[in-house]
Amino acid sequence: MTDASTTASANPVTELPFPPSSLQEFLQLCDGRWMSLRSTFALDGSDDWHNSTRGEVTMQHQSCAAGSEQLVVGDGQGKTLSSLSFAADGGLQRQGEGSQAGADGRWELREGGCLELSIPSGDGAVVLERIWFTKANLRLRSTTLVDRDGTPQQANFCSEIRRVSAPST
């Protein structure tokens, strides 16, 4: 098991600008190990409409050639779950598991350091995700699956708290 110090970027979190004003600064803030609580809401009226799960994720950012950025997301056990490649022109490529594996989309960093992702699927549905930090060690995400008619089908809310190592004495 590794702690945040082994997966974090060269810059300690306290030295990064907050809120982030560039994609690179935003992704650098993502580096590390995170405890998460995800609540999923089915919006189809079914009896099983809500589910909450706890988990752990690791994130590692790296700058790539031609001004692109990459974020690799793993589970708490070291398995890679997905890889997001951010092109300088706003293009997004997702590789990994699940229904959005191998999907192309768009990204935009909004004022105040909020990252918005839009990933269309083959059936006309779109996954809209908003990610933001309220503090350097508290990250929030909301995700909505919208069908081809614009009707929300599923929503997720996730709060993530950065795991930090105890100060050395």
Residue, then its C-alpha position, 0 to 999 in steps of 0.5 A: m500500500t502506498d501513500a499520497s507522497t509516493t504518487a503525488s507530483a513533485n510540487p506539494v499540494t500547498e505550493l500549487p495555485f488555488p483555485p487552479s487557473s490552468l488544466q495542468e494546475f487542476l490535474q496536478l491538484c488531482d495527484g495522490r490517493w483519495m478516499s471517496l463516497r459515491s452516491t448514485f441516483a437512478l432517475d427512472g422511477s424504480d424502487d432501487w433508485h439510490n445507492s452509496t458506495r465507499g472506495e479509494v482511488t489513486m490519480q497520477h497526472q503527467s504532461c505529454a508531448a504537444g501540450s497534452e495532459q494525461l490523468v491515470v486513475g486507479d483503484g486503491q489496489g494499484k489497478t488502472l481503471s481509466s486514462l484520460s488524455f486532454a488535448a490542448d484544443g479541448g479534445l478528450q480521450r478516455q481509455g479504460e473499463g465500463s460503458q465509456a471505455g475508449a470514448d472521445g469527448r470534450w473538456e473545458l476548464r471554467e472560471g474558478g477552477c471547475l473542470e467540465l467533461s462531456i463524453p457522448s456515447g454511440d446511442g446518442a446519450v451524453v455523460l456530463e461530468r463536473i469536477w471541482f475543488t472546495k479546498a486542495n484536499l477536498r474534490l467534488r464530482s457530479t455526473t449526469l447521464v442524459d439520453r438523446d432527448g436531453t432527459p436525465q437518466q442517472a446522476n452521481f455525486c462523489s466527494e473525495i478526500r485526499r489521503v495525506s501522510a502524517p508529518s514526519t517527526 
